[in-house]
């Protein structure tokens, strides 16, 4: 290889090395831009729609039997009113009719006048004020007295009585009582009650926790209907109640007997007050006892307000 060729190769090699080590042209960071789609606003939750009168929206965990009990109805009626082909196939958010499909008559509310204690009485017309100038006060002398008598001002002028301020009513915020249970109808008051079994009450009524009372006893002990009526349900389809009997006594009142060992009646059967309907047990509970409820229009009420003293 000649000296000229060696020099040429060296030049090419240096050029290649220079090209490899040089930094490629890049756009400044400030010129880089990544386009992102605009953030979509989170849709607001839909407002909760309250159930219309006589209707109920199915919630998670509901069963038709439980819905019927909570509304004081026979589950078979709910099946008929809602044209259900399968009572066990109800879905969350499904709207069910829980009252007979009858036309509701409109209720007119009359205008109520405020109570007398809060009514403002009309103000009495005040006497016109005297506008004549008052007599000047002068020292008592015989001459001054004579001058006053000549002018007919021998009587001292009464000072104007300040007008009485109208009595202001204090703003009273009436305390609203808690909503009470609906009043008993004539039919409800006609129901005669007795205790459903003997034994010590081991659980009292608590609307938030215990919807009835618990009566301790022995296995097989007789359970009787607390009042005359018709068996609306007899079975074990409601979780937490075990073998359950429900008796309807009127359009507004029913009684429930839970945790039985065995059931002695059938649905649709008419029973008398004091008639044996079940035997006490411990089904779906941890001890032998009777759980007894009275419901008014589906709402649990304190059984002690209906049962006689013992």
SULNORPE-V501430 format. One record per backbone hydrogen bond with DSSP energy under -0.5 kcal/mol. NH is the residue of the N-H (numbers start at 1). CO is the residue of the C=O. E is the energy in kcal/mol with one decimal. If there is no record, write none. Layout:
{{NH:CO:E} {NH:CO:E}}
This chain:
{{6:2:-1.9} {7:3:-1.8} {8:4:-1.9} {9:5:-2.3} {10:6:-2.1} {11:7:-1.9} {12:8:-2.1} {13:9:-2.5} {14:10:-2.3} {15:11:-1.9} {16:12:-2.2} {17:13:-2.3} {18:14:-2.2} {19:15:-1.8} {20:16:-2.0} {21:17:-1.9} {22:18:-0.9} {31:28:-1.6} {32:28:-0.6} {32:29:-1.5} {35:33:-0.6} {50:48:-0.6} {55:52:-2.4} {56:96:-2.5} {58:56:-0.5} {58:94:-3.1} {62:59:-2.0} {67:63:-2.5} {68:64:-2.4} {69:65:-2.4} {70:66:-2.5} {71:67:-0.9} {71:68:-0.5} {72:69:-1.2} {73:68:-3.0} {77:74:-1.0} {78:74:-1.6} {79:75:-1.9} {80:76:-1.9} {81:77:-3.2} {82:78:-1.6} {83:80:-0.9} {84:79:-2.2} {85:83:-0.5} {89:86:-2.0} {90:88:-0.8} {93:58:-3.0} {94:91:-1.9} {96:56:-3.5} {96:94:-0.5} {98:54:-2.7} {99:54:-0.9} {102:100:-2.7} {108:106:-0.6} {110:108:-0.5} {113:111:-0.5} {118:115:-1.8} {119:116:-1.6} {138:136:-0.5} {141:139:-0.5} {145:141:-2.1} {146:142:-2.0} {147:143:-2.2} {148:144:-2.0} {149:145:-2.0} {150:146:-1.9} {151:147:-1.7} {152:149:-1.0} {153:148:-2.5} {162:160:-0.5} {172:170:-0.8} {173:171:-0.6} {174:172:-1.0} {176:174:-0.5} {189:185:-2.5} {190:186:-1.0} {191:188:-1.4} {194:226:-1.4} {202:200:-0.7} {202:214:-2.4} {203:214:-1.3} {206:210:-3.2} {209:206:-0.9} {210:206:-1.1} {211:209:-0.6} {213:292:-2.5} {214:203:-2.3} {215:290:-2.6} {216:200:-2.8} {216:214:-0.5} {217:288:-1.0} {220:280:-2.9} {221:218:-2.0} {223:278:-2.5} {224:196:-2.8} {225:275:-2.4} {229:271:-2.3} {230:248:-2.2} {231:269:-3.2} {232:246:-3.0} {233:246:-1.6} {235:244:-2.3} {239:237:-0.6} {241:238:-1.7} {242:238:-0.5} {243:260:-0.6} {244:235:-3.7} {244:242:-0.7} {245:257:-2.0} {246:233:-2.7} {247:255:-2.7} {248:230:-2.9} {249:247:-0.5} {249:253:-2.2} {250:253:-1.7} {254:295:-1.8} {255:247:-2.7} {256:293:-2.2} {257:245:-2.5} {258:291:-2.6} {259:241:-2.9} {260:243:-2.0} {261:279:-3.2} {262:279:-1.1} {264:277:-2.9} {265:277:-0.7} {268:231:-2.9} {269:266:-1.8} {271:229:-2.8} {274:225:-2.7} {275:272:-2.0} {277:223:-2.9} {278:223:-1.7} {279:262:-2.3} {280:221:-3.4} {281:259:-0.7} {281:289:-0.6} {283:259:-0.9} {285:282:-1.6} {289:281:-2.0} {289:287:-0.6} {290:215:-2.7} {291:258:-1.3} {291:289:-0.5} {292:213:-3.0} {292:290:-0.7} {293:256:-2.1} {294:301:-0.6} {295:254:-2.7} {296:299:-2.8} {297:252:-3.3} {297:295:-0.6} {299:296:-1.9} {301:294:-2.5} {305:302:-1.7} {306:303:-2.0} {307:303:-2.6}}
